[in-house]
Amino acid sequence: MSLYQKNLGKIGEDLALDFLKSHSFSILEKNFRSKFGEIDIIAEKEHCLYFIEVKTRSNINYGKPFESVNKRKIYHIKKAAQYYLLKNKFEDYKLKISVFSILIENEKVDIKFWENIES
């Protein structure tokens, strides 16, 4: 991964964090890593845990950002989320897998947030 891609990803994650904070989410973890994969953001709101994938792109030459969140990626998020739940006790919480799709193109920012892609 190039330095440009890392910087773009960091910008996207910062935008997602700002969005979540402005919508009363509590941020529990950033870049949670396990042997099953990484979860970009783990947040909590109203007794619900959100396991959030952030995809950021600077153009749509290879598709829209959210299109890269495929079944395989969702499987890895679920496995990492299960591991997180084993290490941290959250009883009676609803669980959601969420996606931010962030397109930063020509100084225009388009942010889309799906709170629950599994329903």
C-alpha positions in Angstrom: 0.0 0.0 0.0 1.4 3.4 -1.0 1.9 6.3 1.3 -0.8 8.1 -0.7 -3.3 5.3 -0.1 -2.5 5.2 3.6 -3.0 9.0 3.9 -6.2 8.8 2.0 -7.4 6.0 4.3 -6.5 8.0 7.4 -8.4 11.0 6.1 -11.4 8.8 5.5 -11.3 7.3 8.9 -11.0 10.8 10.5 -14.0 12.0 8.5 -15.9 8.9 9.7 -14.9 9.5 13.3 -16.1 13.1 13.1 -19.4 12.0 11.6 -19.9 9.4 14.4 -19.0 11.8 17.2 -21.4 14.4 15.8 -24.2 11.8 15.8 -23.6 10.8 19.5 -21.7 7.6 18.9 -19.0 6.6 21.5 -15.8 5.5 19.9 -14.5 2.3 21.7 -11.7 1.2 19.3 -9.9 2.4 16.2 -8.0 -0.1 14.0 -8.7 -3.1 16.1 -6.5 -5.9 14.9 -6.9 -9.7 15.4 -5.6 -12.7 13.6 -8.9 -12.7 11.7 -8.5 -9.2 10.3 -8.9 -5.5 11.2 -12.0 -3.5 12.1 -11.5 0.2 11.3 -13.8 1.5 14.0 -15.8 0.0 16.9 -18.4 2.3 18.2 -21.4 2.2 20.6 -24.7 4.0 20.6 -27.9 3.3 22.5 -26.9 -0.1 23.7 -25.7 -1.2 20.2 -22.2 -2.1 19.1 -21.2 -1.0 15.6 -18.3 -2.8 13.8 -17.5 -0.3 11.1 -15.5 -0.7 7.8 -14.4 2.6 6.2 -13.6 2.6 2.5 -12.2 5.8 1.0 -11.3 6.5 -2.6 -10.2 9.5 -4.7 -12.1 8.4 -7.8 -14.4 5.7 -9.1 -12.0 4.2 -11.7 -12.3 0.9 -9.8 -15.8 1.3 -8.5 -17.4 3.1 -5.7 -15.8 2.7 -2.3 -18.6 0.5 -0.8 -18.4 -1.9 -3.7 -15.2 -3.3 -2.3 -17.0 -4.6 0.9 -17.7 -8.0 -0.4 -18.9 -11.3 1.3 -15.3 -12.2 2.1 -14.6 -8.9 3.8 -17.8 -9.1 5.8 -16.8 -12.6 6.9 -13.5 -11.3 8.2 -15.3 -8.4 10.0 -17.6 -10.9 11.7 -14.8 -13.1 12.8 -12.8 -10.2 14.2 -16.0 -8.9 15.9 -16.5 -12.3 17.5 -12.9 -12.2 18.8 -13.5 -8.7 20.1 -16.6 -9.8 22.0 -14.7 -12.7 23.6 -12.2 -10.3 24.9 -14.7 -7.6 26.0 -17.9 -8.3 27.8 -20.9 -6.6 26.2 -24.1 -8.4 27.4 -27.4 -7.7 25.8 -26.0 -5.4 23.1 -27.3 -5.4 19.6 -24.6 -5.9 17.0 -24.3 -4.2 13.6 -21.8 -4.3 10.8 -21.6 -0.9 9.2 -19.9 0.7 6.3 -18.7 4.2 5.4 -18.2 4.9 1.8 -16.2 8.1 1.3 -15.3 9.5 -2.1 -12.9 12.5 -2.1 -12.8 13.8 -5.6 -11.8 17.2 -6.8 -12.0 18.6 -3.3 -15.6 17.4 -3.0 -16.4 14.9 -0.3 -19.3 12.4 -0.5 -19.9 10.4 2.7 -22.4 7.6 2.8 -23.0 5.6 6.0 -24.9 2.3 6.2 -25.6 1.5 9.8 -26.4 -2.1 9.3 -25.5 -4.0 6.1 -26.6 -7.4 7.5 -30.3 -6.7 7.8 
